[in-house]
Amino acid sequence: MSNKDENKPVIEWFSFPFIDFPKKSIILVLFLFFMGYILWNIAVVNWDQPLYYMLGVLILFIGIAPYFVPTKYEFYEYHLIIRYPIVKIEKRYSDYGSFYVDKKGIMLSTFKQVSRLDAFRGQSIRFSKDQSEREAIIVFLKERLIQL
């Protein structure tokens, strides 16, 4: 394989759930306003501690931030790249021991079996809205992770 082929992704797609799922996004935004109101009443009105309010809102938004930003997934022959607007994550397939599929995406696990630590050590991959890449990426990952 030439060096030029290694610089071109084998599979790539975008995922932007906030735009792709407008009904869920409206419900989520309403929920966030509701949570903000509750946090305001507890932290500022009852406790008189605005710092706790800001901390609570920050923690809430950090947890769901990937839903609000477009993400580009690029799968190359020997590694994958996940691009967020500010952050770029690049990992080799050898960093992962297995993967499993759910209805919205794939979880790449650092373990050989499903583990509770996957949410912290693994990498979550979201499918696009139409999931056109689903079958191709499953076959691709089976080939890469079985070779390890």
N, C-alpha and C positions, 0 to 999 in steps of 0.2 A: 504494500500500500504506500502510495506517495505521501509526502508531508502535506501536500495540498488537501488530500482527502481527509487527513486527520484533523484539519482545521474546520471542516464542514460537519455540522451535526447530522447524525443518522436520523434522529427523530427530534422534532421541536414543536412547541405549541405555546399559546398564551392562555392564562386563566385569570379571570377578573370577576369573582363571585358577586361583588357589589353591583356591577352592571348586568351580569348574566342572569341574576335572579332578583328582579326588582321587587316582587311581593315580599320575599324573605328579607330583603334589604330594608324595606319600609318598616316591617315588624321589628327588625333589629334596631333601627334608629329610634323608634318609639320606645322600645325596651331600654335603650341607653338613656334617653331623656328621663324615663321613669326611675331608673337606678340612680341617675344624677340627682333627681329630686329627693329620693329617699336618703342618699348619702348626705345631701345638703342638710336635710332636717336632723339627721342623727349627729353629724360631725359639727356643723356650724350652729344650728339653732339649739340643740340640746346640750352639746358638750362645749360649745364656744371654742372649737379647735379647727380653724380653716385649713391648717396644714394636713390634718387627717383627711379632710375632704379632697384636697388636691392629690394626696397620695392614693386614696381609694380610686379616684377617677383615672389616674395614671396607670395603676395596676390593671384596672378594667380594660382600658384601651390597648395596653400592650398585649394583653391576652388574645384580643381579637383583631389586632392590626392587620394580619395577613389577608383577612377578608376584604379589607378596604383598599388594597393596593394591587395593581396589575403585576402578574408574575410570569416570567418567561422561563420555560424549561427547555434545556438543550441536552440531549443525550448523545455523547460521542462514543467512539469505539472503546475507549478505556476509562472514561470519566464522564461525570455529568456536571452541568452548571445550572444553578438556579439564580435568576436575576430578579431582584426587587428594584424599585426605583433608586434606592440608596445603597443596598447591600448586594454583594455577589458571593454566592456560596459555590465552591468548587470541590468536588469529592471524587475519589477513585472508587470504582466498584469493589475493589478489594477491601474497602472499609466496612462493607456490609456483608452479613452472613445469610440473610434471607429477606423475603418481602411477603406481604400479604395485601390482598385487594379488598376494598369495600366499595360501596356504591358511588362514592364521590372521589376516590383516588386510591393511592398506593402508599403503604408505609414501608420504607426501607429500614430494616432492623439491623443493628450491629450484632445481634445474637443469631444463633442457628435456629432457635425456636422463638415463638411469640413470648414477649416479656412485658412486664408492667413498666419497665424502664424505657420502652420504645419511644414514648412521647418525649422523653428527655434526651436520649442518645441517638435515636433514629432520625430519619428525614421523611417528612410527609410530602407527598406529591399529589397535587390536585389535578383531576382531569379538566378539560375544557367543558363548556356547556353541552356541546353535542357529543362529547366523548369519542370522537372519531379516531383518536390515537390509542384508545384503550387496549384493543387486541394486539396491536403492533408493539406497544411498550411492554405488555405482559410477556410476549414471546421474547422480545429483546432482553429483558431482565432475567428470564429463565436461562437463556444462553450464557449471559455474563456471570450470573451468580453460581451456576452449576460448575463452571470452569474453575472456580476457586479451590 
